Amino acid sequence: MIIKTYARLFVHSLDDALPFLETLVGRPADLRFWSDDPRLLHSIIGDSTEPLSGSAEVEQAAIGDFLVIAGDEEALDLARKAAGPVIVDDLQKTTEELTKAGAVVIVPSTIVETGMFNYLRHPDGALVEYVEWKPDLVSRIIGRIAL
């Protein structure tokens, strides 16, 4: 079951972008963290003959219904290749259902600070990031939900 989706915003600096978004949403960011997702994507869907010149690390913040992704242009170009994140209550079950329907796992389930994520390519070609948060994040950000 999908419990939350985010619209991705791509910026060069979270410090510059967040004050405006915090005013718009009316509260501070729910999460702020560093990630090397673009490097992971490059290793799987990037041009292996073209090494990454930058760090391919991005800083991310979740605020309201936005996931703000900040980094250099090379990292942002890689991050733009995927949609999501789509927050689900059970990543394994979601992955099983999607693969039965024809999706292909591109990045296998990976444990991270916020929980677990993977990337699947849908039958129509869309690349989507799916995330299962740790229970404390679900409680804090989403609130109690009936599962």
Phi and psi in radians as a Rosetta constraint file:
Dihedral C 1 N 2 CA 2 C 2 CIRCULARHARMONIC -1.388 0.35
Dihedral N 2 CA 2 C 2 N 3 CIRCULARHARMONIC 2.255 0.35
Dihedral C 2 N 3 CA 3 C 3 CIRCULARHARMONIC -1.936 0.35
Dihedral N 3 CA 3 C 3 N 4 CIRCULARHARMONIC -0.254 0.35
Dihedral C 3 N 4 CA 4 C 4 CIRCULARHARMONIC -2.946 0.35
Dihedral N 4 CA 4 C 4 N 5 CIRCULARHARMONIC 2.551 0.35
Dihedral C 4 N 5 CA 5 C 5 CIRCULARHARMONIC -2.240 0.35
Dihedral N 5 CA 5 C 5 N 6 CIRCULARHARMONIC 2.750 0.35
Dihedral C 5 N 6 CA 6 C 6 CIRCULARHARMONIC -2.192 0.35
Dihedral N 6 CA 6 C 6 N 7 CIRCULARHARMONIC 2.563 0.35
Dihedral C 6 N 7 CA 7 C 7 CIRCULARHARMONIC -1.590 0.35
Dihedral N 7 CA 7 C 7 N 8 CIRCULARHARMONIC 2.238 0.35
Dihedral C 7 N 8 CA 8 C 8 CIRCULARHARMONIC -1.452 0.35
Dihedral N 8 CA 8 C 8 N 9 CIRCULARHARMONIC 2.329 0.35
Dihedral C 8 N 9 CA 9 C 9 CIRCULARHARMONIC -2.065 0.35
Dihedral N 9 CA 9 C 9 N 10 CIRCULARHARMONIC 2.331 0.35
Dihedral C 9 N 10 CA 10 C 10 CIRCULARHARMONIC -1.935 0.35
Dihedral N 10 CA 10 C 10 N 11 CIRCULARHARMONIC 2.137 0.35
Dihedral C 10 N 11 CA 11 C 11 CIRCULARHARMONIC -2.393 0.35
Dihedral N 11 CA 11 C 11 N 12 CIRCULARHARMONIC 2.945 0.35
Dihedral C 11 N 12 CA 12 C 12 CIRCULARHARMONIC -1.625 0.35
Dihedral N 12 CA 12 C 12 N 13 CIRCULARHARMONIC -0.361 0.35
Dihedral C 12 N 13 CA 13 C 13 CIRCULARHARMONIC -2.542 0.35
Dihedral N 13 CA 13 C 13 N 14 CIRCULARHARMONIC 2.097 0.35
Dihedral C 13 N 14 CA 14 C 14 CIRCULARHARMONIC -1.133 0.35
Dihedral N 14 CA 14 C 14 N 15 CIRCULARHARMONIC -0.664 0.35
Dihedral C 14 N 15 CA 15 C 15 CIRCULARHARMONIC -1.045 0.35
Dihedral N 15 CA 15 C 15 N 16 CIRCULARHARMONIC -0.577 0.35
Dihedral C 15 N 16 CA 16 C 16 CIRCULARHARMONIC -1.391 0.35
Dihedral N 16 CA 16 C 16 N 17 CIRCULARHARMONIC -0.626 0.35
Dihedral C 16 N 17 CA 17 C 17 CIRCULARHARMONIC -1.460 0.35
Dihedral N 17 CA 17 C 17 N 18 CIRCULARHARMONIC -0.622 0.35
Dihedral C 17 N 18 CA 18 C 18 CIRCULARHARMONIC -1.120 0.35
Dihedral N 18 CA 18 C 18 N 19 CIRCULARHARMONIC -0.696 0.35
Dihedral C 18 N 19 CA 19 C 19 CIRCULARHARMONIC -0.977 0.35
Dihedral N 19 CA 19 C 19 N 20 CIRCULARHARMONIC -0.751 0.35
Dihedral C 19 N 20 CA 20 C 20 CIRCULARHARMONIC -1.110 0.35
Dihedral N 20 CA 20 C 20 N 21 CIRCULARHARMONIC -0.816 0.35
Dihedral C 20 N 21 CA 21 C 21 CIRCULARHARMONIC -1.164 0.35
Dihedral N 21 CA 21 C 21 N 22 CIRCULARHARMONIC -0.628 0.35
Dihedral C 21 N 22 CA 22 C 22 CIRCULARHARMONIC -1.132 0.35
Dihedral N 22 CA 22 C 22 N 23 CIRCULARHARMONIC -0.633 0.35
Dihedral C 22 N 23 CA 23 C 23 CIRCULARHARMONIC -1.173 0.35
Dihedral N 23 CA 23 C 23 N 24 CIRCULARHARMONIC -0.786 0.35
Dihedral C 23 N 24 CA 24 C 24 CIRCULARHARMONIC -1.074 0.35
Dihedral N 24 CA 24 C 24 N 25 CIRCULARHARMONIC -0.790 0.35
Dihedral C 24 N 25 CA 25 C 25 CIRCULARHARMONIC -1.440 0.35
Dihedral N 25 CA 25 C 25 N 26 CIRCULARHARMONIC -0.483 0.35
Dihedral C 25 N 26 CA 26 C 26 CIRCULARHARMONIC 1.561 0.35
Dihedral N 26 CA 26 C 26 N 27 CIRCULARHARMONIC 0.301 0.35
Dihedral C 26 N 27 CA 27 C 27 CIRCULARHARMONIC -2.839 0.35
Dihedral N 27 CA 27 C 27 N 28 CIRCULARHARMONIC 2.894 0.35
Dihedral C 27 N 28 CA 28 C 28 CIRCULARHARMONIC -1.273 0.35
Dihedral N 28 CA 28 C 28 N 29 CIRCULARHARMONIC 2.928 0.35
Dihedral C 28 N 29 CA 29 C 29 CIRCULARHARMONIC -1.044 0.35
Dihedral N 29 CA 29 C 29 N 30 CIRCULARHARMONIC 2.475 0.35
Dihedral C 29 N 30 CA 30 C 30 CIRCULARHARMONIC -1.316 0.35
Dihedral N 30 CA 30 C 30 N 31 CIRCULARHARMONIC -0.629 0.35
Dihedral C 30 N 31 CA 31 C 31 CIRCULARHARMONIC -2.460 0.35
Dihedral N 31 CA 31 C 31 N 32 CIRCULARHARMONIC 2.622 0.35
Dihedral C 31 N 32 CA 32 C 32 CIRCULARHARMONIC -2.628 0.35
Dihedral N 32 CA 32 C 32 N 33 CIRCULARHARMONIC 2.175 0.35
Dihedral C 32 N 33 CA 33 C 33 CIRCULARHARMONIC -2.772 0.35
Dihedral N 33 CA 33 C 33 N 34 CIRCULARHARMONIC 2.838 0.35
Dihedral C 33 N 34 CA 34 C 34 CIRCULARHARMONIC -1.689 0.35
Dihedral N 34 CA 34 C 34 N 35 CIRCULARHARMONIC 2.578 0.35
Dihedral C 34 N 35 CA 35 C 35 CIRCULARHARMONIC -2.583 0.35
Dihedral N 35 CA 35 C 35 N 36 CIRCULARHARMONIC 2.592 0.35
Dihedral C 35 N 36 CA 36 C 36 CIRCULARHARMONIC -1.900 0.35
Dihedral N 36 CA 36 C 36 N 37 CIRCULARHARMONIC 0.508 0.35
Dihedral C 36 N 37 CA 37 C 37 CIRCULARHARMONIC -0.880 0.35
Dihedral N 37 CA 37 C 37 N 38 CIRCULARHARMONIC -0.757 0.35
Dihedral C 37 N 38 CA 38 C 38 CIRCULARHARMONIC -1.044 0.35
Dihedral N 38 CA 38 C 38 N 39 CIRCULARHARMONIC -0.643 0.35
Dihedral C 38 N 39 CA 39 C 39 CIRCULARHARMONIC -1.130 0.35
Dihedral N 39 CA 39 C 39 N 40 CIRCULARHARMONIC -0.721 0.35
Dihedral C 39 N 40 CA 40 C 40 CIRCULARHARMONIC -1.089 0.35
Dihedral N 40 CA 40 C 40 N 41 CIRCULARHARMONIC -0.782 0.35
Dihedral C 40 N 41 CA 41 C 41 CIRCULARHARMONIC -1.109 0.35
Dihedral N 41 CA 41 C 41 N 42 CIRCULARHARMONIC -0.722 0.35
Dihedral C 41 N 42 CA 42 C 42 CIRCULARHARMONIC -1.046 0.35
Dihedral N 42 CA 42 C 42 N 43 CIRCULARHARMONIC -0.689 0.35
Dihedral C 42 N 43 CA 43 C 43 CIRCULARHARMONIC -1.150 0.35
Dihedral N 43 CA 43 C 43 N 44 CIRCULARHARMONIC -0.361 0.35
Dihedral C 43 N 44 CA 44 C 44 CIRCULARHARMONIC -1.879 0.35
Dihedral N 44 CA 44 C 44 N 45 CIRCULARHARMONIC -0.758 0.35
Dihedral C 44 N 45 CA 45 C 45 CIRCULARHARMONIC -2.029 0.35
Dihedral N 45 CA 45 C 45 N 46 CIRCULARHARMONIC -0.072 0.35
Dihedral C 45 N 46 CA 46 C 46 CIRCULARHARMONIC -1.384 0.35
Dihedral N 46 CA 46 C 46 N 47 CIRCULARHARMONIC 3.099 0.35
Dihedral C 46 N 47 CA 47 C 47 CIRCULARHARMONIC -1.474 0.35
Dihedral N 47 CA 47 C 47 N 48 CIRCULARHARMONIC 1.878 0.35
Dihedral C 47 N 48 CA 48 C 48 CIRCULARHARMONIC -1.153 0.35
Dihedral N 48 CA 48 C 48 N 49 CIRCULARHARMONIC -0.259 0.35
Dihedral C 48 N 49 CA 49 C 49 CIRCULARHARMONIC -1.448 0.35
Dihedral N 49 CA 49 C 49 N 50 CIRCULARHARMONIC -0.237 0.35
Dihedral C 49 N 50 CA 50 C 50 CIRCULARHARMONIC -1.918 0.35
Dihedral N 50 CA 50 C 50 N 51 CIRCULARHARMONIC 1.719 0.35
Dihedral C 50 N 51 CA 51 C 51 CIRCULARHARMONIC -1.164 0.35
Dihedral N 51 CA 51 C 51 N 52 CIRCULARHARMONIC 2.691 0.35
Dihedral C 51 N 52 CA 52 C 52 CIRCULARHARMONIC -1.254 0.35
Dihedral N 52 CA 52 C 52 N 53 CIRCULARHARMONIC 2.317 0.35
Dihedral C 52 N 53 CA 53 C 53 CIRCULARHARMONIC -1.567 0.35
Dihedral N 53 CA 53 C 53 N 54 CIRCULARHARMONIC -0.508 0.35
Dihedral C 53 N 54 CA 54 C 54 CIRCULARHARMONIC -1.670 0.35
Dihedral N 54 CA 54 C 54 N 55 CIRCULARHARMONIC -2.948 0.35
Dihedral C 54 N 55 CA 55 C 55 CIRCULARHARMONIC -1.335 0.35
Dihedral N 55 CA 55 C 55 N 56 CIRCULARHARMONIC -0.380 0.35
Dihedral C 55 N 56 CA 56 C 56 CIRCULARHARMONIC 1.012 0.35
Dihedral N 56 CA 56 C 56 N 57 CIRCULARHARMONIC 0.401 0.35
Dihedral C 56 N 57 CA 57 C 57 CIRCULARHARMONIC -1.768 0.35
Dihedral N 57 CA 57 C 57 N 58 CIRCULARHARMONIC 2.503 0.35
Dihedral C 57 N 58 CA 58 C 58 CIRCULARHARMONIC -2.217 0.35
Dihedral N 58 CA 58 C 58 N 59 CIRCULARHARMONIC 2.653 0.35
Dihedral C 58 N 59 CA 59 C 59 CIRCULARHARMONIC -1.788 0.35
Dihedral N 59 CA 59 C 59 N 60 CIRCULARHARMONIC 2.401 0.35
Dihedral C 59 N 60 CA 60 C 60 CIRCULARHARMONIC -2.218 0.35
Dihedral N 60 CA 60 C 60 N 61 CIRCULARHARMONIC 2.598 0.35
Dihedral C 60 N 61 CA 61 C 61 CIRCULARHARMONIC -2.449 0.35
Dihedral N 61 CA 61 C 61 N 62 CIRCULARHARMONIC 2.382 0.35
Dihedral C 61 N 62 CA 62 C 62 CIRCULARHARMONIC -1.823 0.35
Dihedral N 62 CA 62 C 62 N 63 CIRCULARHARMONIC 2.191 0.35
Dihedral C 62 N 63 CA 63 C 63 CIRCULARHARMONIC -2.529 0.35
Dihedral N 63 CA 63 C 63 N 64 CIRCULARHARMONIC 2.089 0.35
Dihedral C 63 N 64 CA 64 C 64 CIRCULARHARMONIC 1.049 0.35
Dihedral N 64 CA 64 C 64 N 65 CIRCULARHARMONIC -2.187 0.35
Dihedral C 64 N 65 CA 65 C 65 CIRCULARHARMONIC -1.823 0.35
Dihedral N 65 CA 65 C 65 N 66 CIRCULARHARMONIC 0.368 0.35
Dihedral C 65 N 66 CA 66 C 66 CIRCULARHARMONIC -1.951 0.35
Dihedral N 66 CA 66 C 66 N 67 CIRCULARHARMONIC 2.422 0.35
Dihedral C 66 N 67 CA 67 C 67 CIRCULARHARMONIC -1.942 0.35
Dihedral N 67 CA 67 C 67 N 68 CIRCULARHARMONIC 1.958 0.35
Dihedral C 67 N 68 CA 68 C 68 CIRCULARHARMONIC -1.644 0.35
Dihedral N 68 CA 68 C 68 N 69 CIRCULARHARMONIC 2.186 0.35
Dihedral C 68 N 69 CA 69 C 69 CIRCULARHARMONIC -2.052 0.35
Dihedral N 69 CA 69 C 69 N 70 CIRCULARHARMONIC 2.120 0.35
Dihedral C 69 N 70 CA 70 C 70 CIRCULARHARMONIC -2.079 0.35
Dihedral N 70 CA 70 C 70 N 71 CIRCULARHARMONIC 2.419 0.35
Dihedral C 70 N 71 CA 71 C 71 CIRCULARHARMONIC 3.100 0.35
Dihedral N 71 CA 71 C 71 N 72 CIRCULARHARMONIC -3.031 0.35
Dihedral C 71 N 72 CA 72 C 72 CIRCULARHARMONIC -1.328 0.35
Dihedral N 72 CA 72 C 72 N 73 CIRCULARHARMONIC 2.916 0.35
Dihedral C 72 N 73 CA 73 C 73 CIRCULARHARMONIC -1.040 0.35
Dihedral N 73 CA 73 C 73 N 74 CIRCULARHARMONIC -0.655 0.35
Dihedral C 73 N 74 CA 74 C 74 CIRCULARHARMONIC -1.108 0.35
Dihedral N 74 CA 74 C 74 N 75 CIRCULARHARMONIC -0.781 0.35
Dihedral C 74 N 75 CA 75 C 75 CIRCULARHARMONIC -1.161 0.35
Dihedral N 75 CA 75 C 75 N 76 CIRCULARHARMONIC -0.709 0.35
Dihedral C 75 N 76 CA 76 C 76 CIRCULARHARMONIC -1.147 0.35
Dihedral N 76 CA 76 C 76 N 77 CIRCULARHARMONIC -0.668 0.35
Dihedral C 76 N 77 CA 77 C 77 CIRCULARHARMONIC -1.039 0.35
Dihedral N 77 CA 77 C 77 N 78 CIRCULARHARMONIC -0.708 0.35
Dihedral C 77 N 78 CA 78 C 78 CIRCULARHARMONIC -1.200 0.35
Dihedral N 78 CA 78 C 78 N 79 CIRCULARHARMONIC -0.751 0.35
Dihedral C 78 N 79 CA 79 C 79 CIRCULARHARMONIC -1.116 0.35
Dihedral N 79 CA 79 C 79 N 80 CIRCULARHARMONIC -0.522 0.35
Dihedral C 79 N 80 CA 80 C 80 CIRCULARHARMONIC -1.192 0.35
Dihedral N 80 CA 80 C 80 N 81 CIRCULARHARMONIC -0.224 0.35
Dihedral C 80 N 81 CA 81 C 81 CIRCULARHARMONIC -1.277 0.35
Dihedral N 81 CA 81 C 81 N 82 CIRCULARHARMONIC -0.218 0.35
Dihedral C 81 N 82 CA 82 C 82 CIRCULARHARMONIC -2.146 0.35
Dihedral N 82 CA 82 C 82 N 83 CIRCULARHARMONIC 2.685 0.35
Dihedral C 82 N 83 CA 83 C 83 CIRCULARHARMONIC -1.759 0.35
Dihedral N 83 CA 83 C 83 N 84 CIRCULARHARMONIC 2.884 0.35
Dihedral C 83 N 84 CA 84 C 84 CIRCULARHARMONIC 1.941 0.35
Dihedral N 84 CA 84 C 84 N 85 CIRCULARHARMONIC -2.930 0.35
Dihedral C 84 N 85 CA 85 C 85 CIRCULARHARMONIC -1.358 0.35
Dihedral N 85 CA 85 C 85 N 86 CIRCULARHARMONIC 2.606 0.35
Dihedral C 85 N 86 CA 86 C 86 CIRCULARHARMONIC -1.874 0.35
Dihedral N 86 CA 86 C 86 N 87 CIRCULARHARMONIC 2.020 0.35
Dihedral C 86 N 87 CA 87 C 87 CIRCULARHARMONIC -1.520 0.35
Dihedral N 87 CA 87 C 87 N 88 CIRCULARHARMONIC 2.184 0.35
Dihedral C 87 N 88 CA 88 C 88 CIRCULARHARMONIC -2.139 0.35
Dihedral N 88 CA 88 C 88 N 89 CIRCULARHARMONIC 2.793 0.35
Dihedral C 88 N 89 CA 89 C 89 CIRCULARHARMONIC -1.430 0.35
Dihedral N 89 CA 89 C 89 N 90 CIRCULARHARMONIC -0.396 0.35
Dihedral C 89 N 90 CA 90 C 90 CIRCULARHARMONIC -2.577 0.35
Dihedral N 90 CA 90 C 90 N 91 CIRCULARHARMONIC 1.746 0.35
Dihedral C 90 N 91 CA 91 C 91 CIRCULARHARMONIC -1.104 0.35
Dihedral N 91 CA 91 C 91 N 92 CIRCULARHARMONIC -0.736 0.35
Dihedral C 91 N 92 CA 92 C 92 CIRCULARHARMONIC -1.081 0.35
Dihedral N 92 CA 92 C 92 N 93 CIRCULARHARMONIC -0.842 0.35
Dihedral C 92 N 93 CA 93 C 93 CIRCULARHARMONIC -1.108 0.35
Dihedral N 93 CA 93 C 93 N 94 CIRCULARHARMONIC -0.760 0.35
Dihedral C 93 N 94 CA 94 C 94 CIRCULARHARMONIC -1.060 0.35
Dihedral N 94 CA 94 C 94 N 95 CIRCULARHARMONIC -0.780 0.35
Dihedral C 94 N 95 CA 95 C 95 CIRCULARHARMONIC -1.089 0.35
Dihedral N 95 CA 95 C 95 N 96 CIRCULARHARMONIC -0.760 0.35
Dihedral C 95 N 96 CA 96 C 96 CIRCULARHARMONIC -1.049 0.35
Dihedral N 96 CA 96 C 96 N 97 CIRCULARHARMONIC -0.788 0.35
Dihedral C 96 N 97 CA 97 C 97 CIRCULARHARMONIC -1.133 0.35
Dihedral N 97 CA 97 C 97 N 98 CIRCULARHARMONIC -0.735 0.35
Dihedral C 97 N 98 CA 98 C 98 CIRCULARHARMONIC -1.211 0.35
Dihedral N 98 CA 98 C 98 N 99 CIRCULARHARMONIC -0.681 0.35
Dihedral C 98 N 99 CA 99 C 99 CIRCULARHARMONIC -1.193 0.35
Dihedral N 99 CA 99 C 99 N 100 CIRCULARHARMONIC -0.602 0.35
Dihedral C 99 N 100 CA 100 C 100 CIRCULARHARMONIC -1.075 0.35
Dihedral N 100 CA 100 C 100 N 101 CIRCULARHARMONIC -0.554 0.35
Dihedral C 100 N 101 CA 101 C 101 CIRCULARHARMONIC -1.514 0.35
Dihedral N 101 CA 101 C 101 N 102 CIRCULARHARMONIC 0.037 0.35
Dihedral C 101 N 102 CA 102 C 102 CIRCULARHARMONIC 1.926 0.35
Dihedral N 102 CA 102 C 102 N 103 CIRCULARHARMONIC -0.017 0.35
Dihedral C 102 N 103 CA 103 C 103 CIRCULARHARMONIC -1.287 0.35
Dihedral N 103 CA 103 C 103 N 104 CIRCULARHARMONIC 2.732 0.35
Dihedral C 103 N 104 CA 104 C 104 CIRCULARHARMONIC -2.135 0.35
Dihedral N 104 CA 104 C 104 N 105 CIRCULARHARMONIC 2.313 0.35
Dihedral C 104 N 105 CA 105 C 105 CIRCULARHARMONIC -1.272 0.35
Dihedral N 105 CA 105 C 105 N 106 CIRCULARHARMONIC 2.131 0.35
Dihedral C 105 N 106 CA 106 C 106 CIRCULARHARMONIC -1.736 0.35
Dihedral N 106 CA 106 C 106 N 107 CIRCULARHARMONIC -0.766 0.35
Dihedral C 106 N 107 CA 107 C 107 CIRCULARHARMONIC -2.110 0.35
Dihedral N 107 CA 107 C 107 N 108 CIRCULARHARMONIC 2.076 0.35
Dihedral C 107 N 108 CA 108 C 108 CIRCULARHARMONIC -1.177 0.35
Dihedral N 108 CA 108 C 108 N 109 CIRCULARHARMONIC 2.870 0.35
Dihedral C 108 N 109 CA 109 C 109 CIRCULARHARMONIC -0.938 0.35
Dihedral N 109 CA 109 C 109 N 110 CIRCULARHARMONIC 2.253 0.35
Dihedral C 109 N 110 CA 110 C 110 CIRCULARHARMONIC -2.278 0.35
Dihedral N 110 CA 110 C 110 N 111 CIRCULARHARMONIC 2.299 0.35
Dihedral C 110 N 111 CA 111 C 111 CIRCULARHARMONIC -1.415 0.35
Dihedral N 111 CA 111 C 111 N 112 CIRCULARHARMONIC 2.298 0.35
Dihedral C 111 N 112 CA 112 C 112 CIRCULARHARMONIC -2.352 0.35
Dihedral N 112 CA 112 C 112 N 113 CIRCULARHARMONIC 3.104 0.35
Dihedral C 112 N 113 CA 113 C 113 CIRCULARHARMONIC -0.969 0.35
Dihedral N 113 CA 113 C 113 N 114 CIRCULARHARMONIC -0.632 0.35
Dihedral C 113 N 114 CA 114 C 114 CIRCULARHARMONIC -1.591 0.35
Dihedral N 114 CA 114 C 114 N 115 CIRCULARHARMONIC -0.138 0.35
Dihedral C 114 N 115 CA 115 C 115 CIRCULARHARMONIC 2.570 0.35
Dihedral N 115 CA 115 C 115 N 116 CIRCULARHARMONIC -2.059 0.35
Dihedral C 115 N 116 CA 116 C 116 CIRCULARHARMONIC -2.446 0.35
Dihedral N 116 CA 116 C 116 N 117 CIRCULARHARMONIC 2.629 0.35
Dihedral C 116 N 117 CA 117 C 117 CIRCULARHARMONIC -2.520 0.35
Dihedral N 117 CA 117 C 117 N 118 CIRCULARHARMONIC 2.855 0.35
Dihedral C 117 N 118 CA 118 C 118 CIRCULARHARMONIC -2.654 0.35
Dihedral N 118 CA 118 C 118 N 119 CIRCULARHARMONIC 3.002 0.35
Dihedral C 118 N 119 CA 119 C 119 CIRCULARHARMONIC -2.154 0.35
Dihedral N 119 CA 119 C 119 N 120 CIRCULARHARMONIC 2.326 0.35
Dihedral C 119 N 120 CA 120 C 120 CIRCULARHARMONIC -2.173 0.35
Dihedral N 120 CA 120 C 120 N 121 CIRCULARHARMONIC 2.508 0.35
Dihedral C 120 N 121 CA 121 C 121 CIRCULARHARMONIC -1.718 0.35
Dihedral N 121 CA 121 C 121 N 122 CIRCULARHARMONIC 2.115 0.35
Dihedral C 121 N 122 CA 122 C 122 CIRCULARHARMONIC -1.286 0.35
Dihedral N 122 CA 122 C 122 N 123 CIRCULARHARMONIC 2.812 0.35
Dihedral C 122 N 123 CA 123 C 123 CIRCULARHARMONIC -0.990 0.35
Dihedral N 123 CA 123 C 123 N 124 CIRCULARHARMONIC -0.475 0.35
Dihedral C 123 N 124 CA 124 C 124 CIRCULARHARMONIC -1.441 0.35
Dihedral N 124 CA 124 C 124 N 125 CIRCULARHARMONIC -0.005 0.35
Dihedral C 124 N 125 CA 125 C 125 CIRCULARHARMONIC 1.757 0.35
Dihedral N 125 CA 125 C 125 N 126 CIRCULARHARMONIC -0.206 0.35
Dihedral C 125 N 126 CA 126 C 126 CIRCULARHARMONIC -1.158 0.35
Dihedral N 126 CA 126 C 126 N 127 CIRCULARHARMONIC 2.387 0.35
Dihedral C 126 N 127 CA 127 C 127 CIRCULARHARMONIC -1.777 0.35
Dihedral N 127 CA 127 C 127 N 128 CIRCULARHARMONIC 2.139 0.35
Dihedral C 127 N 128 CA 128 C 128 CIRCULARHARMONIC -2.254 0.35
Dihedral N 128 CA 128 C 128 N 129 CIRCULARHARMONIC 2.376 0.35
Dihedral C 128 N 129 CA 129 C 129 CIRCULARHARMONIC -1.597 0.35
Dihedral N 129 CA 129 C 129 N 130 CIRCULARHARMONIC 2.220 0.35
Dihedral C 129 N 130 CA 130 C 130 CIRCULARHARMONIC -1.963 0.35
Dihedral N 130 CA 130 C 130 N 131 CIRCULARHARMONIC 2.429 0.35
Dihedral C 130 N 131 CA 131 C 131 CIRCULARHARMONIC -2.345 0.35
Dihedral N 131 CA 131 C 131 N 132 CIRCULARHARMONIC 2.380 0.35
Dihedral C 131 N 132 CA 132 C 132 CIRCULARHARMONIC -1.967 0.35
Dihedral N 132 CA 132 C 132 N 133 CIRCULARHARMONIC 1.985 0.35
Dihedral C 132 N 133 CA 133 C 133 CIRCULARHARMONIC -1.318 0.35
Dihedral N 133 CA 133 C 133 N 134 CIRCULARHARMONIC 2.756 0.35
Dihedral C 133 N 134 CA 134 C 134 CIRCULARHARMONIC -1.124 0.35
Dihedral N 134 CA 134 C 134 N 135 CIRCULARHARMONIC 2.594 0.35
Dihedral C 134 N 135 CA 135 C 135 CIRCULARHARMONIC -0.935 0.35
Dihedral N 135 CA 135 C 135 N 136 CIRCULARHARMONIC -0.632 0.35
Dihedral C 135 N 136 CA 136 C 136 CIRCULARHARMONIC -1.150 0.35
Dihedral N 136 CA 136 C 136 N 137 CIRCULARHARMONIC -0.569 0.35
Dihedral C 136 N 137 CA 137 C 137 CIRCULARHARMONIC -1.233 0.35
Dihedral N 137 CA 137 C 137 N 138 CIRCULARHARMONIC -0.714 0.35
Dihedral C 137 N 138 CA 138 C 138 CIRCULARHARMONIC -1.034 0.35
Dihedral N 138 CA 138 C 138 N 139 CIRCULARHARMONIC -0.814 0.35
Dihedral C 138 N 139 CA 139 C 139 CIRCULARHARMONIC -1.087 0.35
Dihedral N 139 CA 139 C 139 N 140 CIRCULARHARMONIC -0.757 0.35
Dihedral C 139 N 140 CA 140 C 140 CIRCULARHARMONIC -1.296 0.35
Dihedral N 140 CA 140 C 140 N 141 CIRCULARHARMONIC -0.702 0.35
Dihedral C 140 N 141 CA 141 C 141 CIRCULARHARMONIC -1.635 0.35
Dihedral N 141 CA 141 C 141 N 142 CIRCULARHARMONIC -0.745 0.35
Dihedral C 141 N 142 CA 142 C 142 CIRCULARHARMONIC -1.619 0.35
Dihedral N 142 CA 142 C 142 N 143 CIRCULARHARMONIC -0.583 0.35
Dihedral C 142 N 143 CA 143 C 143 CIRCULARHARMONIC 1.609 0.35
Dihedral N 143 CA 143 C 143 N 144 CIRCULARHARMONIC 3.111 0.35
Dihedral C 143 N 144 CA 144 C 144 CIRCULARHARMONIC -1.170 0.35
Dihedral N 144 CA 144 C 144 N 145 CIRCULARHARMONIC 2.228 0.35
Dihedral C 144 N 145 CA 145 C 145 CIRCULARHARMONIC -2.134 0.35
Dihedral N 145 CA 145 C 145 N 146 CIRCULARHARMONIC 2.582 0.35
Dihedral C 145 N 146 CA 146 C 146 CIRCULARHARMONIC -1.414 0.35
Dihedral N 146 CA 146 C 146 N 147 CIRCULARHARMONIC 2.029 0.35
